[in-house]
């Protein structure tokens, strides 16, 4: 299972004092802040769905949840860099 490997990697990074950075989507409930992507996409009118019904795809699962020293970047676009401070953390 991929989550098990991700968890091992996160634990190894923390043990070495390396930063662990998460990105996750964040949108208004009415999805107005999705911008032109919604207008350009042929699927923009569809209701968001996930493989596991009722699960928010932007939610970080408990098994690999951020720790107290980890950084969580909230983003509104697919890129973790666009409109966020991710580049600042990496440099």
N, C-alpha and C positions, 0 to 999 in steps of 0.2 A: 504494500500500500504506500502510495507516494507520501502521504502525511507523516508516516513513520520516518522516512528518510529526511524529509524537511525538518522534522523535530530534531533529529540527530545533528543536522547541520547547524540549526539555530543554537542548540546546546553547546556545540563545539565552538562556535563564534563567541558566545557569551563567556565561556571558560577562558578564552584567550583575550577577553576584554575588547573584542571587536564590536562595533555598532551593529545592531540588527534593525533594519528599516523595513517597514511595511507600507504598502500603498493600498488604499481602498477607496471605492467610489462613494460619493456623497451627493445626493440630489434632493431638490425640493419635492414634496409629495405630488405636486401637480406636474412635475417634470419640465417646467417652463425653462429652467436653466440648462437644459440639454443643448440649447443653441441651434445652430444651423444643421448639426448632424441629424437631428430629428426631421428637419424639412427635406434634407437631401436623401435620406435613406428611404428605400422602398418599404422598409419594415418599421419606419418611425411611428406609424399609427398603431402598431400592435402593442398589447399589454405586455410588460416584462414577465418572462417566465424562466424557470430553472428546471433542470433535469429532476431535481428533488423538489416536487411541488411544495410551496409554502416556505422555502428557504431563500433568504436574501443572499444573492450571489456576491454582494459587497461585504458581507459580514465575515470577520476573521474567526475561523472555527476555534473552539476552546482548546483543542489539542495543541495548537501552535499559537496560542494567544500571546499578545505582547506582554513583556515583563515591564517592571517599573522603570528600567533604563532604556527600553527600546523606543524607537521613534515611529510614529504613525503619521503618514502623509495622507491627508484627505484631498481627493482630486475630483474634478467634475468632467474631465475628458479622459479618453483612453490612455493617454500618455501620463506617466508619473511625473514628467518634467513640466508640461505645459501648465502655466499658472500656479506652480507650486514652488516651494523652496528646496526641493530635492537636490538640485545641483549644488546649492550652498552646503548642504550636509556632506556631499560626496567630495567637495574640494576642501 
